[in-house]
Amino acid sequence: MPWAVEPHNKPCKHCGLVHRSWSERNKCYYHRNKQQEQRRVRQYRRANKEKIAVGHRRRQLTTLYGLSIEDYDALYRKQRGKCAVCEIKFVELPRAPQVDHDHKTKRVRGLLCSSCNPAIGLLGDTPRLLQRAIAYLNGGENE
């Protein structure tokens, strides 16, 4: 079986060296065919923008928040497509909803618009500071 031959048993057809692993062999091919490979990748990305975007979003949701696309969609439906704070409809906004989460516990709280999410974050996710800000806006004295 020719495909079972380990790379270190056979000289590389690109440089003539004997590589210890397939990884080294692939790097050798890439460096010798860099422009061709970059062109191939660009063509693939242009032809598959939607597929790549969905994959990127899925990885981002899973890695950062532990959410699947289905969990995200359920949260979106639960909030009826609106920001959990200001209740603006997400479809009216130029940017996608942002996942709001507790930075200490990593627990997802909901979906917010691109204005409400940083506003809460700038107050340090602290209810006490938020209450003080409300009192200030209402013209009351801070305690």
C-alpha positions as CSV (number, residue, x, y, z in Angstrom):
1,M,0.0,0.0,0.0
2,P,1.8,3.1,-1.2
3,W,-0.3,5.5,1.0
4,A,0.9,3.7,4.1
5,V,4.5,4.6,3.5
6,E,5.7,6.9,6.2
7,P,7.1,10.2,4.9
8,H,10.5,9.6,6.5
9,N,11.1,6.5,4.4
10,K,10.9,8.4,1.1
11,P,12.7,11.6,-0.2
12,C,10.4,14.6,-0.9
13,K,9.8,15.0,-4.6
14,H,9.9,18.8,-4.2
15,C,13.2,19.3,-2.4
16,G,14.8,15.8,-2.3
17,L,15.1,15.8,1.5
18,V,13.8,13.1,3.7
19,H,11.1,14.6,6.0
20,R,10.3,13.1,9.4
21,S,6.6,13.8,9.2
22,W,3.7,14.6,6.9
23,S,3.5,18.0,8.5
24,E,7.1,18.8,7.4
25,R,6.4,17.4,3.9
26,N,3.3,19.6,3.6
27,K,5.2,22.7,4.7
28,C,7.8,22.0,2.1
29,Y,5.2,21.7,-0.6
30,Y,3.5,24.9,0.6
31,H,6.7,27.0,0.6
32,R,7.7,25.8,-2.8
33,N,4.2,26.5,-4.2
34,K,3.2,29.4,-2.0
35,Q,1.6,31.7,-4.7
36,Q,-0.3,28.9,-6.2
37,E,-1.6,27.8,-2.8
38,Q,-2.6,31.3,-1.8
39,R,-4.4,31.7,-5.1
40,R,-6.3,28.4,-4.5
41,V,-7.3,29.5,-1.0
42,R,-8.5,32.9,-2.2
43,Q,-10.6,31.3,-4.9
44,Y,-12.1,28.9,-2.3
45,R,-12.9,31.7,0.1
46,R,-14.5,33.8,-2.6
47,A,-16.6,30.8,-3.7
48,N,-17.6,29.7,-0.2
49,K,-18.1,33.0,1.8
50,E,-21.4,31.9,3.3
51,K,-20.1,28.5,4.4
52,I,-17.0,30.1,5.9
53,A,-19.0,32.7,7.8
54,V,-21.3,30.1,9.3
55,G,-18.4,28.0,10.4
56,H,-16.6,31.0,11.9
57,R,-19.8,32.0,13.8
58,R,-20.3,28.4,15.0
59,R,-16.7,28.2,16.3
60,Q,-17.0,31.6,17.9
61,L,-20.2,30.8,19.8
62,T,-18.9,27.5,20.9
63,T,-15.5,28.7,22.0
64,L,-16.4,31.9,23.6
65,Y,-19.8,31.2,25.1
66,G,-20.4,27.4,25.0
67,L,-23.5,27.9,22.7
68,S,-24.5,25.9,19.7
69,I,-26.2,27.6,16.8
70,E,-29.5,26.0,18.0
71,D,-29.0,27.5,21.5
72,Y,-28.4,30.9,20.0
73,D,-31.4,30.7,17.7
74,A,-33.6,29.6,20.7
75,L,-32.3,32.6,22.7
76,Y,-33.1,34.9,19.7
77,R,-36.7,33.4,19.5
78,K,-37.2,33.7,23.3
79,Q,-36.3,37.4,23.1
80,R,-38.6,37.7,20.1
81,G,-35.7,39.2,18.0
82,K,-35.3,42.1,20.3
83,C,-32.5,43.5,22.5
84,A,-33.0,42.3,26.1
85,V,-32.4,45.9,27.4
86,C,-33.7,48.5,24.9
87,E,-36.0,46.1,23.0
88,I,-35.0,47.4,19.6
89,K,-35.6,44.8,16.9
90,F,-32.3,43.2,15.8
91,V,-33.4,43.2,12.1
92,E,-33.4,47.1,12.2
93,L,-29.7,47.1,13.2
94,P,-26.7,47.0,10.9
95,R,-24.8,44.6,13.2
96,A,-25.7,41.1,14.5
97,P,-26.9,40.7,18.1
98,Q,-24.1,40.4,20.7
99,V,-24.0,37.6,23.2
100,D,-24.0,39.1,26.7
101,H,-22.4,37.0,29.4
102,D,-21.1,37.3,33.0
103,H,-17.4,37.6,32.7
104,K,-16.8,35.9,36.0
105,T,-19.1,32.9,35.7
106,K,-19.1,32.8,31.8
107,R,-22.9,32.3,32.0
108,V,-24.8,33.7,29.0
109,R,-27.5,36.2,30.1
110,G,-29.0,37.1,26.7
111,L,-28.6,38.9,23.4
112,L,-28.0,42.7,23.3
113,C,-27.7,45.3,20.6
114,S,-24.3,46.8,19.9
115,S,-25.1,49.8,22.1
116,C,-26.4,48.1,25.2
117,N,-23.7,45.4,25.4
118,P,-20.8,47.8,25.8
119,A,-22.8,50.2,28.0
120,I,-23.3,47.4,30.5
121,G,-19.7,46.3,30.1
122,L,-18.4,49.8,30.8
123,L,-20.2,49.8,34.1
124,G,-18.3,46.7,35.0
125,D,-21.4,44.4,34.9
126,T,-22.1,45.7,38.4
127,P,-25.8,46.2,39.3
128,R,-24.8,48.7,42.0
129,L,-23.1,51.0,39.5
130,L,-26.0,50.6,37.1
131,Q,-28.4,51.7,39.9
132,R,-26.2,54.7,40.7
133,A,-26.3,55.6,37.0
134,I,-30.1,55.4,37.0
135,A,-30.3,57.6,40.1
136,Y,-28.0,60.1,38.5
137,L,-30.1,60.2,35.3
138,N,-33.2,60.7,37.4
139,G,-31.6,63.7,39.1
140,G,-31.3,62.0,42.4
141,E,-28.5,62.0,44.8
142,N,-26.0,59.2,44.8
143,E,-25.7,57.5,48.2
